[in-house]
Amino acid sequence: MRTILSVNVTKNKSMLMFMNSAGEILIDTKEIKHNLEDFEKTKEEIKEINTQNLIVLMESTGIYYLAVERY
């Protein structure tokens, strides 16, 4: 089964949602700030879920996506 991480990037923060290919929400829509603390918290949440066949969808909004991409 595929897992999908959807990231809507804006300046200094992003909205994300994590679901599987069956449509089951694994992490409900939430806002994260582009800082190390929020990135680390989110990484730990994602590590708890089986992420085989992970697909990441992220819009490249100007330069704002770079913080997320680099992390």
All heavy atoms as TSV, in Angstrom:
chain	resi	resn	atom	element	x	y	z
A	1	MET	N	N	0.850	-1.173	0.000
A	1	MET	CA	C	0.000	0.000	0.000
A	1	MET	C	C	0.896	1.236	0.000
A	1	MET	O	O	1.896	1.282	0.699
A	1	MET	CB	C	-0.915	-0.009	1.222
A	1	MET	CG	C	-1.882	1.131	1.231
A	1	MET	SD	S	-3.113	1.070	2.558
A	1	MET	CE	C	-3.949	-0.455	2.222
A	2	ARG	N	N	0.534	2.216	-0.765
A	2	ARG	CA	C	1.286	3.464	-0.819
A	2	ARG	C	C	0.855	4.407	0.291
A	2	ARG	O	O	-0.298	4.403	0.713
A	2	ARG	CB	C	1.084	4.152	-2.157
A	2	ARG	CG	C	1.701	3.401	-3.280
A	2	ARG	CD	C	1.650	4.193	-4.533
A	2	ARG	NE	N	2.365	3.467	-5.572
A	2	ARG	CZ	C	2.080	3.514	-6.836
A	2	ARG	NH1	N	1.090	4.257	-7.257
A	2	ARG	NH2	N	2.782	2.832	-7.701
A	3	THR	N	N	1.808	5.222	0.751
A	3	THR	CA	C	1.503	6.295	1.685
A	3	THR	C	C	1.850	7.616	1.006
A	3	THR	O	O	2.817	7.702	0.258
A	3	THR	CB	C	2.285	6.139	3.005
A	3	THR	OG1	O	3.673	5.973	2.716
A	3	THR	CG2	C	1.798	4.951	3.794
A	4	ILE	N	N	1.025	8.618	1.253
A	4	ILE	CA	C	1.150	9.891	0.559
A	4	ILE	C	C	1.248	11.013	1.586
A	4	ILE	O	O	0.397	11.130	2.470
A	4	ILE	CB	C	-0.069	10.131	-0.361
A	4	ILE	CG1	C	-0.161	8.998	-1.375
A	4	ILE	CG2	C	0.027	11.484	-1.058
A	4	ILE	CD1	C	-1.553	8.651	-1.777
A	5	LEU	N	N	2.294	11.815	1.450
A	5	LEU	CA	C	2.471	13.003	2.273
A	5	LEU	C	C	2.244	14.201	1.369
A	5	LEU	O	O	2.970	14.410	0.400
A	5	LEU	CB	C	3.877	13.055	2.877
A	5	LEU	CG	C	4.237	14.312	3.672
A	5	LEU	CD1	C	3.317	14.470	4.877
A	5	LEU	CD2	C	5.684	14.268	4.099
A	6	SER	N	N	1.218	14.970	1.669
A	6	SER	CA	C	0.869	16.153	0.874
A	6	SER	C	C	1.263	17.388	1.664
A	6	SER	O	O	0.887	17.533	2.830
A	6	SER	CB	C	-0.634	16.155	0.596
A	6	SER	OG	O	-1.011	17.341	-0.041
A	7	VAL	N	N	2.047	18.280	1.043
A	7	VAL	CA	C	2.545	19.473	1.720
A	7	VAL	C	C	2.156	20.713	0.918
A	7	VAL	O	O	2.505	20.839	-0.247
A	7	VAL	CB	C	4.085	19.419	1.877
A	7	VAL	CG1	C	4.576	20.607	2.685
A	7	VAL	CG2	C	4.543	18.111	2.502
A	8	ASN	N	N	1.423	21.614	1.547
A	8	ASN	CA	C	1.061	22.895	0.951
A	8	ASN	C	C	1.954	23.947	1.604
A	8	ASN	O	O	1.798	24.269	2.772
A	8	ASN	CB	C	-0.413	23.202	1.194
A	8	ASN	CG	C	-0.843	24.497	0.543
A	8	ASN	OD1	O	-0.082	25.149	-0.158
A	8	ASN	ND2	N	-2.080	24.876	0.804
A	9	VAL	N	N	2.909	24.467	0.842
A	9	VAL	CA	C	3.944	25.342	1.374
A	9	VAL	C	C	3.560	26.809	1.236
A	9	VAL	O	O	3.079	27.239	0.189
A	9	VAL	CB	C	5.280	25.091	0.625
A	9	VAL	CG1	C	6.379	25.967	1.174
A	9	VAL	CG2	C	5.670	23.629	0.686
A	10	THR	N	N	3.777	27.573	2.317
A	10	THR	CA	C	3.658	29.027	2.284
A	10	THR	C	C	4.887	29.605	2.986
A	10	THR	O	O	5.748	28.864	3.440
A	10	THR	CB	C	2.376	29.537	2.980
A	10	THR	OG1	O	2.422	29.166	4.364
A	10	THR	CG2	C	1.132	28.966	2.343
A	11	LYS	N	N	4.950	30.906	3.093
A	11	LYS	CA	C	6.100	31.546	3.729
A	11	LYS	C	C	6.143	31.193	5.215
A	11	LYS	O	O	5.183	31.419	5.942
A	11	LYS	CB	C	6.011	33.055	3.557
A	11	LYS	CG	C	7.208	33.798	4.104
A	11	LYS	CD	C	7.082	35.285	3.847
A	11	LYS	CE	C	8.304	36.008	4.369
A	11	LYS	NZ	N	8.212	37.443	4.134
A	12	ASN	N	N	7.233	30.588	5.643
A	12	ASN	CA	C	7.532	30.261	7.041
A	12	ASN	C	C	6.690	29.150	7.657
A	12	ASN	O	O	6.861	28.836	8.827
A	12	ASN	CB	C	7.445	31.501	7.932
A	12	ASN	CG	C	8.447	32.552	7.541
A	12	ASN	OD1	O	9.585	32.251	7.201
A	12	ASN	ND2	N	8.021	33.792	7.560
A	13	LYS	N	N	5.758	28.569	6.903
A	13	LYS	CA	C	4.966	27.467	7.452
A	13	LYS	C	C	4.393	26.634	6.307
A	13	LYS	O	O	4.394	27.049	5.153
A	13	LYS	CB	C	3.830	27.976	8.339
A	13	LYS	CG	C	2.807	28.814	7.601
A	13	LYS	CD	C	1.753	29.343	8.545
A	13	LYS	CE	C	0.772	30.214	7.769
A	13	LYS	NZ	N	-0.252	30.778	8.629
A	14	SER	N	N	3.924	25.453	6.646
A	14	SER	CA	C	3.298	24.564	5.670
A	14	SER	C	C	2.117	23.863	6.312
A	14	SER	O	O	2.069	23.686	7.529
A	14	SER	CB	C	4.286	23.491	5.186
A	14	SER	OG	O	5.317	24.059	4.437
A	15	MET	N	N	1.179	23.463	5.479
A	15	MET	CA	C	0.090	22.593	5.899
A	15	MET	C	C	0.408	21.216	5.333
A	15	MET	O	O	0.826	21.111	4.175
A	15	MET	CB	C	-1.251	23.081	5.358
A	15	MET	CG	C	-1.685	24.434	5.876
A	15	MET	SD	S	-2.014	24.452	7.644
A	15	MET	CE	C	-3.514	23.490	7.732
A	16	LEU	N	N	0.229	20.178	6.130
A	16	LEU	CA	C	0.488	18.851	5.606
A	16	LEU	C	C	-0.594	17.880	6.025
A	16	LEU	O	O	-1.328	18.113	6.977
A	16	LEU	CB	C	1.869	18.344	6.020
A	16	LEU	CG	C	2.190	18.143	7.487
A	16	LEU	CD1	C	1.779	16.750	7.956
A	16	LEU	CD2	C	3.667	18.332	7.698
A	17	MET	N	N	-0.683	16.797	5.259
A	17	MET	CA	C	-1.616	15.718	5.540
A	17	MET	C	C	-0.963	14.435	5.059
A	17	MET	O	O	-0.274	14.422	4.041
A	17	MET	CB	C	-2.946	15.899	4.831
A	17	MET	CG	C	-3.948	14.887	5.301
A	17	MET	SD	S	-5.248	14.339	4.163
A	17	MET	CE	C	-4.647	14.522	2.570
A	18	PHE	N	N	-1.159	13.363	5.797
A	18	PHE	CA	C	-0.549	12.083	5.491
A	18	PHE	C	C	-1.653	11.047	5.407
A	18	PHE	O	O	-2.470	10.924	6.326
A	18	PHE	CB	C	0.426	11.738	6.619
A	18	PHE	CG	C	1.485	10.756	6.257
A	18	PHE	CD1	C	2.453	11.076	5.327
A	18	PHE	CD2	C	1.537	9.531	6.873
A	18	PHE	CE1	C	3.453	10.182	5.006
A	18	PHE	CE2	C	2.531	8.634	6.570
A	18	PHE	CZ	C	3.491	8.958	5.633
A	19	MET	N	N	-1.722	10.328	4.296
A	19	MET	CA	C	-2.768	9.323	4.122
A	19	MET	C	C	-2.223	8.132	3.350
A	19	MET	O	O	-1.138	8.196	2.767
A	19	MET	CB	C	-3.968	9.920	3.391
A	19	MET	CG	C	-3.676	10.369	1.977
A	19	MET	SD	S	-5.061	11.224	1.186
A	19	MET	CE	C	-6.104	9.861	0.752
A	20	ASN	N	N	-2.973	7.046	3.337
A	20	ASN	CA	C	-2.573	5.900	2.519
A	20	ASN	C	C	-3.411	5.855	1.252
A	20	ASN	O	O	-4.357	6.626	1.090
A	20	ASN	CB	C	-2.640	4.587	3.319
A	20	ASN	CG	C	-4.030	4.227	3.769
A	20	ASN	OD1	O	-5.025	4.631	3.184
A	20	ASN	ND2	N	-4.109	3.452	4.839
A	21	SER	N	N	-3.057	4.950	0.358
A	21	SER	CA	C	-3.738	4.899	-0.944
A	21	SER	C	C	-5.182	4.440	-0.839
A	21	SER	O	O	-5.951	4.601	-1.781
A	21	SER	CB	C	-2.958	4.004	-1.912
A	21	SER	OG	O	-2.800	2.712	-1.377
A	22	ALA	N	N	-5.592	3.907	0.307
A	22	ALA	CA	C	-6.990	3.530	0.520
A	22	ALA	C	C	-7.817	4.722	0.997
A	22	ALA	O	O	-9.020	4.610	1.196
A	22	ALA	CB	C	-7.072	2.394	1.535
A	23	GLY	N	N	-7.165	5.879	1.196
A	23	GLY	CA	C	-7.876	7.073	1.631
A	23	GLY	C	C	-7.939	7.246	3.133
A	23	GLY	O	O	-8.552	8.189	3.622
A	24	GLU	N	N	-7.289	6.353	3.880
A	24	GLU	CA	C	-7.284	6.456	5.340
A	24	GLU	C	C	-6.315	7.564	5.765
A	24	GLU	O	O	-5.151	7.561	5.372
A	24	GLU	CB	C	-6.853	5.120	5.953
A	24	GLU	CG	C	-6.746	5.121	7.443
A	24	GLU	CD	C	-6.187	3.809	7.981
A	24	GLU	OE1	O	-5.864	2.895	7.199
A	24	GLU	OE2	O	-6.062	3.733	9.213
A	25	ILE	N	N	-6.805	8.495	6.571
A	25	ILE	CA	C	-5.984	9.599	7.060
A	25	ILE	C	C	-5.079	9.074	8.176
A	25	ILE	O	O	-5.564	8.550	9.175
A	25	ILE	CB	C	-6.849	10.752	7.596
A	25	ILE	CG1	C	-7.852	11.206	6.560
A	25	ILE	CG2	C	-5.977	11.885	8.119
A	25	ILE	CD1	C	-7.370	12.130	5.511
A	26	LEU	N	N	-3.776	9.221	7.992
A	26	LEU	CA	C	-2.810	8.755	8.984
A	26	LEU	C	C	-2.350	9.894	9.888
A	26	LEU	O	O	-2.107	9.686	11.070
A	26	LEU	CB	C	-1.615	8.113	8.288
A	26	LEU	CG	C	-1.970	6.975	7.316
A	26	LEU	CD1	C	-0.753	6.521	6.528
A	26	LEU	CD2	C	-2.606	5.809	8.054
A	27	ILE	N	N	-2.188	11.074	9.334
A	27	ILE	CA	C	-1.945	12.299	10.098
A	27	ILE	C	C	-2.885	13.339	9.509
A	27	ILE	O	O	-2.781	13.684	8.340
A	27	ILE	CB	C	-0.484	12.781	9.993
A	27	ILE	CG1	C	0.493	11.757	10.589
A	27	ILE	CG2	C	-0.316	14.138	10.703
A	27	ILE	CD1	C	1.960	12.124	10.417
A	28	ASP	N	N	-3.807	13.805	10.342
A	28	ASP	CA	C	-4.794	14.779	9.869
A	28	ASP	C	C	-4.105	16.092	9.506
A	28	ASP	O	O	-2.986	16.367	9.945
A	28	ASP	CB	C	-5.843	15.020	10.954
A	28	ASP	CG	C	-7.165	15.504	10.381
A	28	ASP	OD1	O	-7.270	15.661	9.148
A	28	ASP	OD2	O	-8.091	15.727	11.172
A	29	THR	N	N	-4.774	16.897	8.729
A	29	THR	CA	C	-4.219	18.172	8.282
A	29	THR	C	C	-3.729	18.974	9.480
A	29	THR	O	O	-4.438	19.127	10.468
A	29	THR	CB	C	-5.296	18.976	7.528
A	29	THR	OG1	O	-5.790	18.182	6.447
A	29	THR	CG2	C	-4.722	20.270	6.990
A	30	LYS	N	N	-2.474	19.437	9.378
A	30	LYS	CA	C	-1.913	20.228	10.464
A	30	LYS	C	C	-0.922	21.240	9.907
A	30	LYS	O	O	-0.386	21.061	8.815
A	30	LYS	CB	C	-1.246	19.357	11.516
A	30	LYS	CG	C	-0.011	18.625	11.036
A	30	LYS	CD	C	0.532	17.724	12.110
A	30	LYS	CE	C	2.003	18.013	12.332
A	30	LYS	NZ	N	2.529	17.352	13.498
A	31	GLU	N	N	-0.692	22.275	10.673
A	31	GLU	CA	C	0.237	23.323	10.278
A	31	GLU	C	C	1.564	23.088	10.996
A	31	GLU	O	O	1.572	22.771	12.192
A	31	GLU	CB	C	-0.324	24.687	10.666
A	31	GLU	CG	C	0.583	25.846	10.323
A	31	GLU	CD	C	-0.008	27.172	10.737
A	31	GLU	OE1	O	-0.984	27.605	10.105
A	31	GLU	OE2	O	0.513	27.756	11.713
A	32	ILE	N	N	2.651	23.220	10.252
A	32	ILE	CA	C	3.970	23.186	10.875
A	32	ILE	C	C	4.722	24.442	10.462
A	32	ILE	O	O	4.573	24.928	9.352
A	32	ILE	CB	C	4.784	21.928	10.497
A	32	ILE	CG1	C	5.066	21.872	9.002
A	32	ILE	CG2	C	4.101	20.663	10.981
A	32	ILE	CD1	C	6.135	20.878	8.617
A	33	LYS	N	N	5.487	24.957	11.392
A	33	LYS	CA	C	6.351	26.096	11.084
A	33	LYS	C	C	7.653	25.562	10.500
A	33	LYS	O	O	8.048	24.431	10.771
A	33	LYS	CB	C	6.608	26.901	12.347
A	33	LYS	CG	C	5.364	27.584	12.869
A	33	LYS	CD	C	5.687	28.445	14.068
A	33	LYS	CE	C	4.477	29.233	14.482
A	33	LYS	NZ	N	3.690	28.635	15.518
A	34	HIS	N	N	8.307	26.359	9.713
A	34	HIS	CA	C	9.573	25.952	9.112
A	34	HIS	C	C	10.707	26.191	10.103
A	34	HIS	O	O	11.524	27.088	9.957
A	34	HIS	CB	C	9.829	26.719	7.811
A	34	HIS	CG	C	8.860	26.372	6.732
A	34	HIS	ND1	N	8.824	27.033	5.537
A	34	HIS	CD2	C	7.884	25.437	6.661
A	34	HIS	CE1	C	7.875	26.524	4.773
A	34	HIS	NE2	N	7.280	25.551	5.441
A	35	ASN	N	N	10.726	25.361	11.155
A	35	ASN	CA	C	11.813	25.413	12.127
A	35	ASN	C	C	12.176	23.987	12.514
A	35	ASN	O	O	11.433	23.032	12.266
A	35	ASN	CB	C	11.436	26.253	13.354
A	35	ASN	CG	C	10.247	25.709	14.112
A	35	ASN	OD1	O	10.144	24.515	14.386
A	35	ASN	ND2	N	9.307	26.585	14.457
A	36	LEU	N	N	13.343	23.835	13.095
A	36	LEU	CA	C	13.861	22.509	13.407
A	36	LEU	C	C	12.941	21.735	14.347
A	36	LEU	O	O	12.716	20.541	14.149
A	36	LEU	CB	C	15.272	22.623	14.009
A	36	LEU	CG	C	16.016	21.325	14.227
A	36	LEU	CD1	C	16.146	20.536	12.929
A	36	LEU	CD2	C	17.387	21.586	14.826
A	37	GLU	N	N	12.377	22.401	15.337
A	37	GLU	CA	C	11.501	21.725	16.298
A	37	GLU	C	C	10.297	21.089	15.604
A	37	GLU	O	O	9.986	19.908	15.830
A	37	GLU	CB	C	11.029	22.712	17.359
A	37	GLU	CG	C	10.126	22.091	18.400
A	37	GLU	CD	C	9.632	23.098	19.423
A	37	GLU	OE1	O	10.132	24.235	19.478
A	37	GLU	OE2	O	8.714	22.729	20.179
A	38	ASP	N	N	9.594	21.838	14.769
A	38	ASP	CA	C	8.421	21.293	14.077
A	38	ASP	C	C	8.810	20.225	13.058
A	38	ASP	O	O	8.108	19.221	12.908
A	38	ASP	CB	C	7.626	22.406	13.399
A	38	ASP	CG	C	6.729	23.166	14.369
A	38	ASP	OD1	O	6.842	22.954	15.591
A	38	ASP	OD2	O	5.913	23.969	13.897
A	39	PHE	N	N	9.923	20.425	12.350
A	39	PHE	CA	C	10.387	19.406	11.402
A	39	PHE	C	C	10.691	18.101	12.127
A	39	PHE	O	O	10.316	17.016	11.680
A	39	PHE	CB	C	11.623	19.879	10.635
A	39	PHE	CG	C	11.362	20.910	9.575
A	39	PHE	CD1	C	12.325	21.850	9.262
A	39	PHE	CD2	C	10.174	20.955	8.870
A	39	PHE	CE1	C	12.116	22.806	8.282
A	39	PHE	CE2	C	9.934	21.904	7.882
A	39	PHE	CZ	C	10.927	22.831	7.593
A	40	GLU	N	N	11.376	18.177	13.270
A	40	GLU	CA	C	11.731	16.973	14.026
A	40	GLU	C	C	10.483	16.273	14.569
A	40	GLU	O	O	10.380	15.049	14.523
A	40	GLU	CB	C	12.683	17.324	15.178
A	40	GLU	CG	C	14.083	17.668	14.725
A	40	GLU	CD	C	14.857	16.477	14.191
A	40	GLU	OE1	O	14.702	15.361	14.709
A	40	GLU	OE2	O	15.632	16.666	13.235
A	41	LYS	N	N	9.526	17.038	15.103
A	41	LYS	CA	C	8.275	16.448	15.610
A	41	LYS	C	C	7.535	15.705	14.502
A	41	LYS	O	O	7.052	14.593	14.700
A	41	LYS	CB	C	7.361	17.533	16.182
A	41	LYS	CG	C	7.428	17.701	17.662
A	41	LYS	CD	C	6.246	18.500	18.157
A	41	LYS	CE	C	6.659	19.945	18.287
A	41	LYS	NZ	N	5.626	20.804	18.861
A	42	THR	N	N	7.459	16.345	13.350
A	42	THR	CA	C	6.762	15.740	12.215
A	42	THR	C	C	7.482	14.489	11.748
A	42	THR	O	O	6.854	13.477	11.447
A	42	THR	CB	C	6.625	16.761	11.063
A	42	THR	OG1	O	5.927	17.902	11.559
A	42	THR	CG2	C	5.876	16.165	9.899
A	43	LYS	N	N	8.807	14.537	11.702
A	43	LYS	CA	C	9.588	13.362	11.300
A	43	LYS	C	C	9.299	12.184	12.226
A	43	LYS	O	O	9.108	11.054	11.766
A	43	LYS	CB	C	11.077	13.685	11.308
A	43	LYS	CG	C	11.942	12.492	10.881
A	43	LYS	CD	C	13.399	12.863	10.820
A	43	LYS	CE	C	14.013	12.768	12.175
A	43	LYS	NZ	N	15.483	12.925	12.169
A	44	GLU	N	N	9.232	12.431	13.532
A	44	GLU	CA	C	8.955	11.360	14.491
A	44	GLU	C	C	7.558	10.784	14.288
A	44	GLU	O	O	7.362	9.572	14.384
A	44	GLU	CB	C	9.147	11.859	15.928
A	44	GLU	CG	C	10.592	12.157	16.273
A	44	GLU	CD	C	11.529	10.977	16.024
A	44	GLU	OE1	O	11.201	9.840	16.416
A	44	GLU	OE2	O	12.600	11.195	15.422
A	45	GLU	N	N	6.574	11.632	14.000
A	45	GLU	CA	C	5.217	11.150	13.717
A	45	GLU	C	C	5.210	10.246	12.487
A	45	GLU	O	O	4.568	9.202	12.470
A	45	GLU	CB	C	4.261	12.311	13.476
A	45	GLU	CG	C	3.826	13.046	14.701
A	45	GLU	CD	C	2.828	14.128	14.358
A	45	GLU	OE1	O	1.641	13.792	14.150
A	45	GLU	OE2	O	3.241	15.302	14.288
A	46	ILE	N	N	5.929	10.663	11.465
A	46	ILE	CA	C	5.962	9.903	10.210
A	46	ILE	C	C	6.696	8.577	10.397
A	46	ILE	O	O	6.297	7.552	9.838
A	46	ILE	CB	C	6.596	10.748	9.089
A	46	ILE	CG1	C	5.645	11.889	8.722
A	46	ILE	CG2	C	6.913	9.895	7.866
A	46	ILE	CD1	C	6.244	12.924	7.796
A	47	LYS	N	N	7.735	8.566	11.221
A	47	LYS	CA	C	8.503	7.335	11.457
A	47	LYS	C	C	7.653	6.242	12.113
A	47	LYS	O	O	7.942	5.066	11.958
A	47	LYS	CB	C	9.727	7.628	12.316
A	47	LYS	CG	C	10.848	8.299	11.539
A	47	LYS	CD	C	11.954	8.789	12.440
A	47	LYS	CE	C	12.842	7.676	12.914
A	47	LYS	NZ	N	13.999	8.192	13.682
A	48	GLU	N	N	6.606	6.639	12.828
A	48	GLU	CA	C	5.727	5.683	13.499
A	48	GLU	C	C	4.800	4.955	12.523
A	48	GLU	O	O	4.153	3.992	12.881
A	48	GLU	CB	C	4.894	6.379	14.571
A	48	GLU	CG	C	5.710	6.898	15.726
A	48	GLU	CD	C	4.875	7.668	16.734
A	48	GLU	OE1	O	3.633	7.636	16.643
A	48	GLU	OE2	O	5.476	8.296	17.612
A	49	ILE	N	N	4.731	5.444	11.301
A	49	ILE	CA	C	3.835	4.899	10.286
A	49	ILE	C	C	4.666	4.154	9.254
A	49	ILE	O	O	5.772	4.563	8.911
A	49	ILE	CB	C	3.042	6.036	9.595
A	49	ILE	CG1	C	2.221	6.803	10.637
A	49	ILE	CG2	C	2.154	5.505	8.489
A	49	ILE	CD1	C	1.658	8.102	10.131
A	50	ASN	N	N	4.133	3.068	8.720
A	50	ASN	CA	C	4.822	2.329	7.658
A	50	ASN	C	C	4.881	3.206	6.410
A	50	ASN	O	O	3.856	3.496	5.805
A	50	ASN	CB	C	4.072	1.021	7.372
A	50	ASN	CG	C	4.725	0.208	6.284
A	50	ASN	OD1	O	5.797	0.539	5.787
A	50	ASN	ND2	N	4.086	-0.876	5.915
A	51	THR	N	N	6.072	3.615	6.039
A	51	THR	CA	C	6.208	4.543	4.908
A	51	THR	C	C	6.808	3.871	3.673
A	51	THR	O	O	7.461	4.515	2.861
A	51	THR	CB	C	7.068	5.763	5.297
A	51	THR	OG1	O	8.344	5.300	5.767
A	51	THR	CG2	C	6.394	6.602	6.355
A	52	GLN	N	N	6.576	2.585	3.517
A	52	GLN	CA	C	7.004	1.943	2.280
A	52	GLN	C	C	6.212	2.555	1.136
A	52	GLN	O	O	5.039	2.905	1.290
A	52	GLN	CB	C	6.756	0.446	2.330
A	52	GLN	CG	C	7.690	-0.266	3.279
A	52	GLN	CD	C	7.450	-1.757	3.261
A	52	GLN	OE1	O	6.332	-2.212	3.065
A	52	GLN	NE2	N	8.504	-2.510	3.474
A	53	ASN	N	N	6.852	2.687	-0.015
A	53	ASN	CA	C	6.214	3.291	-1.192
A	53	ASN	C	C	5.698	4.695	-0.898
A	53	ASN	O	O	4.598	5.066	-1.301
A	53	ASN	CB	C	5.070	2.412	-1.712
A	53	ASN	CG	C	5.544	1.050	-2.146
A	53	ASN	OD1	O	6.550	0.931	-2.827
A	53	ASN	ND2	N	4.838	0.019	-1.739
A	54	LEU	N	N	6.501	5.491	-0.194
A	54	LEU	CA	C	6.114	6.851	0.161
A	54	LEU	C	C	6.149	7.762	-1.064
A	54	LEU	O	O	7.103	7.755	-1.833
A	54	LEU	CB	C	7.068	7.409	1.227
A	54	LEU	CG	C	6.856	8.864	1.620
A	54	LEU	CD1	C	5.497	9.042	2.296
A	54	LEU	CD2	C	7.969	9.322	2.550
A	55	ILE	N	N	5.096	8.533	-1.228
A	55	ILE	CA	C	5.013	9.559	-2.265
A	55	ILE	C	C	4.856	10.890	-1.548
A	55	ILE	O	O	4.001	11.036	-0.679
A	55	ILE	CB	C	3.801	9.323	-3.191
A	55	ILE	CG1	C	3.948	7.998	-3.920
A	55	ILE	CG2	C	3.649	10.481	-4.177
A	55	ILE	CD1	C	2.696	7.585	-4.671
A	56	VAL	N	N	5.710	11.853	-1.894
A	56	VAL	CA	C	5.618	13.191	-1.308
A	56	VAL	C	C	5.161	14.150	-2.395
A	56	VAL	O	O	5.783	14.234	-3.454
A	56	VAL	CB	C	6.970	13.653	-0.729
A	56	VAL	CG1	C	6.855	15.067	-0.172
A	56	VAL	CG2	C	7.455	12.687	0.346
A	57	LEU	N	N	4.073	14.848	-2.131
A	57	LEU	CA	C	3.552	15.866	-3.052
A	57	LEU	C	C	3.750	17.216	-2.399
A	57	LEU	O	O	3.274	17.451	-1.290
A	57	LEU	CB	C	2.061	15.641	-3.317
A	57	LEU	CG	C	1.680	14.285	-3.891
A	57	LEU	CD1	C	0.170	14.124	-3.902
A	57	LEU	CD2	C	2.249	14.112	-5.278
A	58	MET	N	N	4.506	18.093	-3.075
A	58	MET	CA	C	4.787	19.403	-2.513
A	58	MET	C	C	4.840	20.414	-3.644
A	58	MET	O	O	5.510	20.189	-4.647
A	58	MET	CB	C	6.124	19.380	-1.770
A	58	MET	CG	C	6.538	20.703	-1.206
A	58	MET	SD	S	8.022	20.643	-0.183
A	58	MET	CE	C	9.255	20.087	-1.337
A	59	GLU	N	N	4.125	21.511	-3.462
A	59	GLU	CA	C	4.196	22.552	-4.470
A	59	GLU	C	C	5.473	23.360	-4.266
A	59	GLU	O	O	5.913	23.564	-3.144
A	59	GLU	CB	C	2.967	23.447	-4.421
A	59	GLU	CG	C	2.794	24.180	-3.113
A	59	GLU	CD	C	1.578	25.076	-3.103
A	59	GLU	OE1	O	1.165	25.556	-4.163
A	59	GLU	OE2	O	1.041	25.282	-2.018
A	60	SER	N	N	6.062	23.799	-5.341
A	60	SER	CA	C	7.282	24.613	-5.250
A	60	SER	C	C	6.892	26.079	-5.352
A	60	SER	O	O	6.993	26.706	-6.395
A	60	SER	CB	C	8.264	24.225	-6.343
A	60	SER	OG	O	7.688	24.390	-7.616
A	61	THR	N	N	6.443	26.632	-4.242
A	61	THR	CA	C	5.948	28.000	-4.191
A	61	THR	C	C	7.122	28.955	-4.046
A	61	THR	O	O	7.676	29.089	-2.963
A	61	THR	CB	C	4.987	28.178	-3.002
A	61	THR	OG1	O	3.997	27.170	-3.065
A	61	THR	CG2	C	4.331	29.529	-3.007
A	62	GLY	N	N	7.492	29.627	-5.139
A	62	GLY	CA	C	8.615	30.557	-5.084
A	62	GLY	C	C	9.829	29.899	-4.464
A	62	GLY	O	O	10.232	28.808	-4.870
A	63	ILE	N	N	10.395	30.522	-3.435
A	63	ILE	CA	C	11.531	29.934	-2.717
A	63	ILE	C	C	11.102	29.344	-1.377
A	63	ILE	O	O	11.911	28.784	-0.656
A	63	ILE	CB	C	12.639	30.977	-2.477
A	63	ILE	CG1	C	12.121	32.142	-1.635
A	63	ILE	CG2	C	13.223	31.462	-3.797
A	63	ILE	CD1	C	13.190	33.086	-1.127
A	64	TYR	N	N	9.829	29.440	-1.042
A	64	TYR	CA	C	9.361	29.036	0.280
A	64	TYR	C	C	9.467	27.536	0.528
A	64	TYR	O	O	9.562	27.095	1.663
A	64	TYR	CB	C	7.927	29.508	0.515
A	64	TYR	CG	C	7.757	30.994	0.379
A	64	TYR	CD1	C	6.733	31.533	-0.366
A	64	TYR	CD2	C	8.641	31.871	0.999
A	64	TYR	CE1	C	6.574	32.910	-0.492
A	64	TYR	CE2	C	8.495	33.244	0.879
A	64	TYR	CZ	C	7.464	33.762	0.129
A	64	TYR	OH	O	7.320	35.113	0.017
A	65	TYR	N	N	9.449	26.745	-0.506
A	65	TYR	CA	C	9.530	25.289	-0.345
A	65	TYR	C	C	10.934	24.826	0.022
A	65	TYR	O	O	11.128	23.701	0.486
A	65	TYR	CB	C	9.081	24.577	-1.627
A	65	TYR	CG	C	10.109	24.618	-2.725
A	65	TYR	CD1	C	10.950	23.539	-2.936
A	65	TYR	CD2	C	10.266	25.742	-3.523
A	65	TYR	CE1	C	11.925	23.577	-3.941
A	65	TYR	CE2	C	11.208	25.790	-4.518
A	65	TYR	CZ	C	12.042	24.714	-4.720
A	65	TYR	OH	O	13.000	24.755	-5.691
A	66	LEU	N	N	11.950	25.661	-0.160
A	66	LEU	CA	C	13.333	25.245	0.025
A	66	LEU	C	C	13.635	24.737	1.425
A	66	LEU	O	O	14.378	23.769	1.588
A	66	LEU	CB	C	14.292	26.369	-0.367
A	66	LEU	CG	C	14.332	26.694	-1.854
A	66	LEU	CD1	C	15.195	27.927	-2.103
A	66	LEU	CD2	C	14.817	25.515	-2.665
A	67	ALA	N	N	13.071	25.361	2.451
A	67	ALA	CA	C	13.311	24.908	3.825
A	67	ALA	C	C	12.818	23.480	4.018
A	67	ALA	O	O	13.506	22.648	4.608
A	67	ALA	CB	C	12.638	25.835	4.823
A	68	VAL	N	N	11.646	23.174	3.487
A	68	VAL	CA	C	11.081	21.828	3.596
A	68	VAL	C	C	11.910	20.845	2.780
A	68	VAL	O	O	12.267	19.767	3.252
A	68	VAL	CB	C	9.613	21.812	3.137
A	68	VAL	CG1	C	9.032	20.408	3.219
A	68	VAL	CG2	C	8.784	22.787	3.962
A	69	GLU	N	N	12.251	21.222	1.578
A	69	GLU	CA	C	13.044	20.351	0.713
A	69	GLU	C	C	14.405	20.050	1.324
A	69	GLU	O	O	14.857	18.901	1.322
A	69	GLU	CB	C	13.235	21.007	-0.654
A	69	GLU	CG	C	14.064	20.159	-1.610
A	69	GLU	CD	C	14.404	20.892	-2.887
A	69	GLU	OE1	O	14.999	21.983	-2.808
A	69	GLU	OE2	O	14.075	20.338	-3.942
A	70	ARG	N	N	15.057	21.043	1.866
A	70	ARG	CA	C	16.387	20.844	2.455
A	70	ARG	C	C	16.335	19.956	3.671
A	70	ARG	O	O	17.233	19.171	3.911
A	70	ARG	CB	C	17.011	22.193	2.792
A	70	ARG	CG	C	17.456	22.937	1.572
A	70	ARG	CD	C	18.076	24.258	1.924
A	70	ARG	NE	N	18.397	24.968	0.686
A	70	ARG	CZ	C	18.423	26.261	0.571
A	70	ARG	NH1	N	18.177	27.033	1.617
A	70	ARG	NH2	N	18.716	26.824	-0.577
A	71	TYR	N	N	15.288	20.110	4.499
A	71	TYR	CA	C	15.194	19.261	5.681
A	71	TYR	C	C	14.983	17.823	5.252
A	71	TYR	O	O	15.583	16.919	5.720
A	71	TYR	CB	C	14.089	19.703	6.644
A	71	TYR	CG	C	14.075	18.830	7.864
A	71	TYR	CD1	C	14.983	19.061	8.879
A	71	TYR	CD2	C	13.208	17.764	7.970
A	71	TYR	CE1	C	15.015	18.228	9.982
A	71	TYR	CE2	C	13.242	16.937	9.071
A	71	TYR	CZ	C	14.148	17.159	10.076
A	71	TYR	OH	O	14.187	16.330	11.155
